[in-house]
Amino acid sequence: MFLRGVEGEAFSGKGWLSLEELGVWVKQRVYAESGKQQLPQFGSMHGEGQFVFLKAGAQVNGARLVLALPWGLSRFSNLKT
């Protein structure tokens, strides 16, 4: 469900999606598609700001987006694109 959301289903016509919006979307979809048998929970990340996903090909004007990973990119060095 998470992948369906970030691949485009959860964006609601926008070019971006906050982590909180994605969490609500996933929760509602899982609940509906499981016949009201599953109700996932999600929490919040500590700190300031909001994690934002950009839809593939979306253009965001006037916004500066920064990705900060506390462990650095070296953790992902073995991933293939």
Beta strands, then each sheet from edge to edge (+ up, - down):
strand 1: 16-18
strand 2: 52-54
sheet 1: 1+ 2-
end
